[in-house]
Amino acid sequence: MKSDATETRSCWHLVVLVAAVLGACGPVQEDTDEAQFLEVAEQEALNGVTLGVSLGSFNGTANRPLNTFAENAMCEFSNMGGKWIRLVVDPANVDVPAHRRIVEKAKEKNIKVLVTVSARYCGADSDQTQIDAFTTEYVNQLSALATNVFSGTAAVDAYEIGNEPNVTEASCTDGVSRHRVAANSFAWLLRRAWQWKTSSGRPELIVSGGLFNTYSNPAIAPFDAYWNGLLTSAAFTGFPGQRPFDYFGVHPYNNAWLDTVCIEAGSTTCFYNWKQRTATALKNVAARVNTATGTTGSKLFATEFGFQLAICNTDNCMLNSNQMAAGYHAAGEALVNSAVTPLAIWNSYRDEAPDRFGMRGPWDSATASYTPRVVVWNKFYNLAGGVGNQRPEACWSTGSFFTVNFENGDDRRTTRTYDWVYAYRGECGPGERMMGLSKSTATGGPRVGLCYKDPLDAAKYTHIHPFPDPYGPTEDTDPSDNCKVLSVQTGSSHLPAGSPAPNWDPGNYMASCGPGHYVAAFGNSTSTQKLTHVLCCAAPVNPTAVSAQCSPVVFGAADNRETTGTGDWDVGGIKGECGVNRYMAGISVTPAGNPNALLCCNQ
């Protein structure tokens, strides 16, 4: 049982994907049937609570480490509607390239990043000299992380100061059991971190390290000696009207009890008392923080939350998927009902021994993947307001890539579209979509197109073009045809034909396929080596060229690739490439006809 009196905290995982943490002991029952997943009826997104996911401790190790698979993971989180991720960092052991890549990929998907900077204090809680030395060292480490790691394109959105300081453990050199950071010392740590932020004009939010859940026990409800020591510290009361944080961190787990029989019976009242008690306790926490700091309107950040059973000492420490989903739903409703907890994190993304309650199960060598718990995944998707692909494996599917070199002649993977333009054509085949384009460093003209066929979505991209004439017109506007030709020889073109072209690459000519179409082929002038035409074919894709789900990938002067997992598919060429689970919805060229940017959209 997770407890503030033990170092070993079973049924719990330290690092989380921003969403609810739901773990407990119980039989392993996986729901892997895709059809069953798609049939699950779900409620609407939570109102007033933003969800995210904790990443776990696999930044550079284990299978599918995030230092090489961050694009896939952030693609998945984005599809699910996750708005935050949480990284736990030990300042003494930071893999700089891995952490920067994770953050950069998150930012590309508009996902915010909370970095939890660990803290441990072995000194006396009443010795201000020792406390000052501890807080100074911590702030110096925090400043170094912000300057040398999480900066520039890898700048994060928030720092969590410590993690569960009220957990008791015997990790100091003297072997004495004590709180991870004593109450008064933790209050001063928050104050020093806040002074660092304000004095240096840092834009990042400061979140107090999430306090473990004594407030969810009605017998304590919620203020034990640690809470009282924290909230009466001079670091709080001595600065009236100044909270030393933007959000007060909490970890509202249940009190080690869960009626799984009730859940499996399909009852809707299994969590009624827990939800009411938790919502009330969170309100009380916010009110007590207001009193301690002489402020109003304090808000909480549930940097971890979830459910567990009373006994949990095995590697099969988890709820089955139905129980996890039910608990997560209840936890989300409790946070909404509190009206003071607008941000929450799920612990955790995938299983890592000994904890077994991720949204994905343990590594399956047969399928070379972490098997998704589709019921739980679907629950997160709906509660978080997901708008992306609803298949858990959409960002992880290993399809086939093909190159088409049309710099000096046709390279077509199909001729079913006949002679759709009189130019050198680079064309993908049925079931494929264009994902990348390269240009020549010598002429600036187009060279190689990158086609992709994946097993999950290939059926969308039919590439059918039933021209009435086998030598169809260069400019096709027949609404009955599934493929359309757009020209960028003298200006911008957009579908539907005649509608204004959205200005996603100002100053250049844009071909925008518009709603329900994707880029299937390019045309290259036989005489000038300039990109002249784009073939847009119909597919059930939802974003439009002006959608927030789309973004330009500019590669006019240098490579710009949303993923590099496809390798160097045109050695020597300048490459632009859309990321996983994306499709190309348009292309721009300079007035001279040189490719400049791709328009990449979520499926």
N, C-alpha and C positions, 0 to 999 in steps of 0.2 A: 504494500500500500504506500502510495506517495505520502510522505510525512515530513514535517519540519523538524523531526527528531532523528531522522536517519539519513545517512549519506547515500545509501542505495535507494533510489526512487523508482521502484518497479512500476510497470504499467504507465510509463511516461517517457517521453523522448525530449531531449534537451532542445533540439532545434526544430523550428516549425515553418511550414508554408502558410502564408497569412490566411487562416481560416480557423475553424474550430478544431480542437484536439479531441479526438474521441478514441480512447483505448480502454480495454479491460480484458480480464481473463475470460476465456470461454472457448468453445470449440471453434476450430477454423472452418468456416463455411464460406467459400468464395462464390460470387455470382459473376460468371464470365460469359454468359450467353448474351451476345450482342442484341439479339431480338428482345430478350427480356429487359435489357437495359433501355432500349428505345420505347418499350411499352409502359415504363413506370410513369405514373401520373404524379406531377409535382405541383407545388404551390408557387406563387410568384416570389420574386426576390425580396429579401428583407428590406424593410423600410427604415432608413436612418442608420444602418450598420454596414460598413464597408469591410469586405473579407479579403484575406490573403492566405499565403501558404508558407510554411517553414521548410527550409531546404534540406535539413539534415547535415550530416558530417561527411559528405562524399564529394567535396569540392575537387579533389585531385586523386581520389582512390576509389577502389571497388569497381563495379561494373557501371558503365555509362557515367563516368565522373563529369561533374559540371564544368570542369576546365575545358572539355572538348564537346560537351553536349548541352551547353547553356542555351543555344538557339532552339533546340528541340523542347527543352523544359519550359522556357519562357513562352514559346509558342503555345504549349499546352495550357499554361496558366492564363495566358491571354484569352484563349478560346473559352476557358471556364468562367471568365469574369473576375479572376483574382486581380486585385488592385495593388497589393503589397507582397513583398517577400521578406523573410527574416533570415539574416545571416548571423550566426554566433561566432565571434572572433576572439581569439586569445592574442592579445597584443604582442606576446613574445614569440608567436609562431604563426606568421601570416604568409600565405602563398600569394604574393603580390599579383603576378600575371593571372592566376586563376580567379582571384577575387575581383580584379578589375574587369575581366571578361564577363563574369556573371552579372555584374552591375551594368555594364554597357549593353548586354543583351536584354536585360530587364528594361532599361530606359528606352531601347528601340521599340519595345512593346507597350510603352506607356505604363509600366509597372513601377511603383515606388519601392524604395529599398530601406528597410530598417536594419541597422547593424547593431547587434548587441555586443558590447565590449565588456568582457568578463572582469570581475573584481573579486578580490579576496583580501581580508584584513586580519592579521594575527595579533594586533596590538591591543592595548587597553582602551575601553570605550570611554573612559573618563580622562585620558591623557591627551590634552589638546595638542601637545608637541608631536606626539606619535601620529595623531590623526592628521595634522597638517602635512607631515612628511608623506603619509600614505596618499592623501588627496592630491598633493603636488605631483607625485610620481605618476598617478593615474591620469591626471590632466595632461601631463607631458606626453604620455603614450597616446592619449586621445588626439592631441594636436598633431602628433607624428602620423597617425593613421589618416587624418583629414588632409594632411599636406602631401604625404608621400604615396598613399594608396588610393584613397577614395576622393580623387580630385579630377578636375577636367571632365572628360567624357564619362568618367566613372564616379562622379560625385553622387553621394547618397542623399536621401531625404530626411533621415532621422537617425539619431544615436540613442540606444537604450543603455542607460548607465547601470552596469551590473546586471545580474540575473538571480532572482529569488534569494535576496540577501538574508532572509529569515529562515532559510534551511540550515539545519545544524549538521556539521560534518567535522571529522577529525583529520583535516588535510594540512594543518600547519606542522612545522618541524617538531614542535613540542609534543605532538600527539594528543593534545587536549581538545575535547569536543567543544565547539563554539559555533555561533552563527557565522555564516559565510562572511557577512559584514555586519558588525554590531549596529544596533539601532541608531544611536547618536552619531556614530561614525558614518553611517550610510546617509543620514540627513546632511552632514557636512560635505560628503562626496557629491551629492546632488547640487548643493549650493556652489561648490567650486566649479563643477561642470557648467552650471548656468552662468557663472561669472566669466568663464572662458568664452562661452558663446556670445554673451552680450558685449564683452570688452573688445572682442576681435571681429564683431559684426558677422558671425557665422549665420548662414541661412538655414542650417539643418534644425529640425525639431529636436528637442531634448525630451526623452521619455524616461521616467524613473524605472529602474529595474523591477520587473514584475514581482510583486510580493505574493508568496505562496498563500493558499486559500484558507487560512484560518477563519476568514469572514463568512465562509459558506457553511460553517458548523454552527447551528443555532445555540449550542451550549456556550459558545464563545462569543459569537454574534456581535460584531466581528472583531472586537479590539482586545487582543491579549497584551501581555507585557511588552512584546516587541513593537506592536503598533503604537502603544502609548508612549514608549521611549522615543520612537521616531517622530510622532506628531507633536510631542512637547519639547523637542530639541530646540535650542536657541537658533539653530540653522534655519528653522521654520519660523518660530515665534518672534525671533529677533529682527525679522525683515517684514514687518506688516505690509500687506498689499503687494508682495512680490513672491509669486510662486517660483520655486527653483526648477521648473520643468514646464513643458507645454502640455504634456499628458502624464497622468499618474498611472503607472503600470500595475496591472493586476493579473493573477492567474486563477480565475474562478473555477476550479475543478469541483466535482461533486464530493460528498463526504463518504467516498468508498462504498457506495451502495447503489445497485441498479436492479430493478425488477425486470429481469429478462423474460420471465414467464408472461408478465403483463404485455411486454412489447410484442412477443411472438403471437399473443392472442389477438393482436390488432387493436388494442384499446387506445383511445386518444387521451386518456387521463393519467397515463403512467408517470408523467413528469409534472403534474399539476402543482403539487406542493413544492417540489424543488424549484420550479420556475418562479413561483411567487417569492419564496424565501431568498433566492439568488438576486432577483431584481431589487427587492427591498434592501438587501445587504449592500449592493452596489450603490444604491442611492445614499445609504448611510455613509459609505466610504467617501463619496464625493462631498457630502455635507461636512464630514469631519475634516477633510482636507481644506475645505473653505475656511473653517473655523481656525485651523492651525496656521494658515497662511494669511488670514485676514483678507480673503478674496471672495469672489462669488463666481459661479459658473465653471468650477473645475470639471474637467472631463477625464475619463479613464480610457486606457488603451489595454485591451485584453491581449497581451502579447503571447499568451498561451491560455487555452481553456479546453475542458473536455470531461469525459466520464471514465470511471474505472470501477472494478469490483473490489471487494474487501481483501481478497487474497490473490496475490499475483507474483509468483516466484518461478515461473517457467518461461521458456522461449515462446510458448504459445499464448502469450499475454495479449489477448485481443478480444474484441467483440466480433460476432459475425457481422456481415455487411448490413443486414436489416437493423440490427441493434445499434451499430455505429451511426447509421443514417438517422434513426429515430432520436438518438441522443444529441446528434449534431443539430437537428431541427429544433429540439427543445432548448438547447443552449443558445441558438440564434434568437429564439423568441424571448428568452430571459434577458439577453442583452438589449433587444429592442425595447422591452417593457421597462428597463431601467432608465432609459432616456438620457443616460450619462456616459454610455460606452459606445461611441460611434465607430471604433476600429477594433478588429478582432483577428486573431491568427489561429489557424488549425495546426495541431501537432499530430501527425506530421505528413510529409509527402509520400514517403515510401518506407517499408519496413527495414529496420536495421537491428540486429540482435543486441540486447535481449528484448527490445520493445517491438511489438508486432501489431501496430494499429495505424499503419499508414493508409493513404488512399490507394496505394499500390502495395501489393504483397511482396514477398521475398523474390529474389532473382530466380527465374525459371530457365535453366540451361537448355531445356528442350525448345523453347520458343525464343531464347536469347532476349528476354524482356522481363521487366517487373510487371507482373500481371495486375491490371487495374481491377479494383473492386468497383464494378460499374454502378451498383446501386448508390454507394457512397459518393463516387465521382459525380453521378447525376444529381445527387442532392446538393453538392457544392455548386454545380453548374446553375441550378435553378435558384438557390438562395443568393448566389452572388450576382445573378442577372447575366449569365453568360450569353454571348451573342455569336460565338465562333462555332467551328465544327463540333458537333456533339459526340463524335467518336473519340474515345480516349487515346486511340492509337494513331490519330490523324497526323500528328506531328512526328511520329516515330516510325512510320511505315518506311520500309526500305524498298523503294521502287527502282526503276531502271532509267538511266540517263543516256541520251544520244546527242551527238553533235552533228550539225549540218553546216558545212563550209560553203558559203555561196558568194565568196569574194570574187571569183572569176568564172562562175558557172552555176547552173542549177544543182541543188542538193536537196532533193525532196523525198520525204518518207511516205508520201502518198501522191497519186496523180488523180484522185477522185474529184478534185476541184478543177480539173482541166487546166487550160491556160488562163488563169485568173488575172495575170498581168504580164506584159511583155517586158520582162526584166529577169535578171538572175534571181532565182527564188530559193530561199532557205525555208523549208516547210516541215512542220511536225506531222506525225501520223495520227490516225484515229486513236482516241484514248490518251493522247499526249497533250501537254500544254507547254508553251514557250516560257522558260524560266530565266533565261539569260541571253545576253548579246555581247559580243566583243567587237572592238574596232581596231583598225590598223594604226600603228604608231607612225607609219610612213605617210599614208594618204588621209587618215582620219575617217575613212569610209568603213562600212560594216564588213565583218569577216565571218564570224561563226555564231550560230544560234545554238542554244542549249535546250533540248526537249526533255520532258520528264513524264514518265508514266508510272503511277503508283497504284498499288492493288486496291486501295480503298475508294478512290475517287475517279478512276479511269473512265467509268461509265458516264460521267458527266460530260466528258469532252469528246463528243461524237465526230466533230470535224466533217459534217455532211454539208455539201454545197450543190443542191440539184439545179444547176443552171439549165434553162430550157435549151440553150445552144451549147454544144460541147466546146465552142470557142467563145465563152461568155464575155460580156463587156468588161472593160477595164474598171469602170466605175459602176458598181452594182448597187441599186437602191430598191430592188424588188423585195417587198416585205415578206414574200413567201419563201425567200431563200434563207438558209440557216447561216451562211457566211457572207460577210460584207467586205468590200475593199475600200480602204481609206487612203487618200493621197496626202502627202506632206511636201509636195513639190513647190507649191507657191503659198502655202499657208496651213492653218490648222483645220482638222476635220474631226467630226464627233458623231457618234451614234446616240440617239436616232438622227438620221440624216436631216441636215438643215438646222438642228438645234445649236445653240451657242456652245462652243468648246470651253470647258472649264480651264482656267489659267493656272495649271499646276506647275508649269515651268516657264515663267515670264521671259519674254524676249525670244523664245524659240517656237518652232512650229510643232504642234502637238497632234498626234493621232490618238483619240480616246475612244476605246471600244464601247464605253457606256454600259448601262444596266444589262445584265444577262448575256454578255459576250466576253470572250477572252482572246488574247493574241495567239494565233496559230502559225503565222508565217510572216516573213518579210520579203520585200522586193528591193533589189539593188540594181541601179542603172548600169546597163551594159557598156555605156560609153564614158560615164563620169565617175563611177564607183561612189555613188551617193545613195543613201537610203531614200527611196521614193514612195513606197507603198507598204501598207500593213493589212494583213488579212485577219479580220475579226470573225470568230465563229460563235454560234450560240451555245450556251451552257447554263444550267441552273445555279449561277453564282449571284450572290445578293448585293455586294457593294456597288456603288456607282463611282464614277471618276472623282467625285467631290466628297466621297464618304470619308468619315474619320477612320475607317478601316483601311484606307489606302494611303500610300506615301511615296513620293518620288525617290528614286535611287539614282543620283547623279554620278556619271562616270566619264564626263567629258575629258578629264585630264589624267585620271588615275583610277585604278580598280576601286570599285565600291560594291561589295558583295554582302548580302544579308546572311549568307552562310558560305563557309568554305569547305563543307563536307564533300563537295563534288570534285575536289582536287583542282589542279591547274588544267582546265579543259581547253585552253587556247594559249599555249606557251608563247609569250611575246606580245600577245594582244592585250588591250585594255578592256577589262571585263566589268559588266554590270550584271547583278544576279539577284533575283527575288529569293526570300527565305523559304523555309519549309512551311508547308500548308498555306502557301500563298500562290497567287497566279498573276500573270502579267496582263494588265488591263489597258496598257497604252505605251507609246514610245514618243519621245521628242527628238527633234533634230535641229541643228543650227540652221539659219537661213542658207548656209552653204551646203546643207544636206548631210552633215556629219552627226551621227547619233550622239545624244547628250544625256538623256535620262530615261529610265524605265518608270512606269507607274505600276507599283506592286500592291496588291490588295489581298486581304484575308478571304479565304473561300467562304 
